Amino acid sequence: MKKVAFFDTKSYDKIWFDKLNKNYEITYFEEKLNHHTAKFTEGFDAVCAFVNDNINEKAIQRLRSNNVQLIAMRCAGYSNVDIKAAYENKMNVVRVPAYSPYAVAEHAMGLLMTLNRKLHKAYNRTRDFNFNITGLTGIDLHGKTVGIIGTGKIGSAFINICKGYGMEILAYDLHPSENLNIKYVDLETLLAQSDIISLHCPLTDETKHILDEKSFKLMKDGVFIINTSRGALIDSQALLDALNSGKIRGAGLDVYEEEADLFYEDNSGTVITDDTLSLLVSKPNVLLTSHQAFLTEEALHNIAEITLQNLDDFFDDKDLPNEICYLCDKNLAKKGCRGTKKERCF
């Protein structure tokens, strides 16, 4: 039976992996995977990692020296993996490209609704039998323009939700979909015309800080910002400046640029030294959740199911439909990427 080292384990991870796993001996580690904790992988055939593990070149070299054969990401994003180093060390990497786009899209709308109608403030008031509604005024979302950056599965699900509210849709994507009945515009137009801007794109060299100081200056006054994708899509300091200036009506964030050492952990008794995060949390018009948009029973089931299938495919010498290929990822397929032939990289 192959052995899998499972990093950054939480109680909700174990439920579905234990229920669905039949073929692997899984050892759960609470620690995040990095070049230090990679020492724990001696004797393991694969590792299973998550969004805030730091799988850099040193970590990959340590995994390879321990004869680990596969990095199985139990998430869609892989910006925390040095894909080039994995390729150079002949380390296969697989992921879960889609587990529940509805979970993330619904959470994005939940952030927007809560911010707009100030439901979190109303809840706290009525808990103290304070039924004063002064200061809880929102806006109608019907008829407003929402700019959606990234129109993959999650972005598409969010588009459908917004259509149900009667909202006008503008979209921007480096790779527009021909199957969506929406209006694609350039980024500058989207920023200038949108009442709400929601991010649903991966973190790449092209999208890092796609919302920066220049972007915020192009936006309407009173815009809502929603981010359920990756924290580094937004320049945090520029966001703070835009909040302070009144440019932004509200920001709903499920992710944060420097979240890796903070999110998924109980830091309630700790002095947070990240001043930017502390200032964001202190804002009355900022709603921050802890990278939980994916957290539904359906998504957790699908994550476990697809991750285990990825492991099966690898160890059964089958094609790897969910493999991350460095050459394809960098648009270098013409240099001999085997993925174009539907073969695994190694």
Order of alpha helices (4+ residues) and beta strands (2+ residues): beta-alpha-beta-beta-alpha-beta-alpha-beta-alpha-alpha-beta-alpha-beta-beta-alpha-beta-alpha-beta-alpha-beta-alpha-beta-alpha-alpha
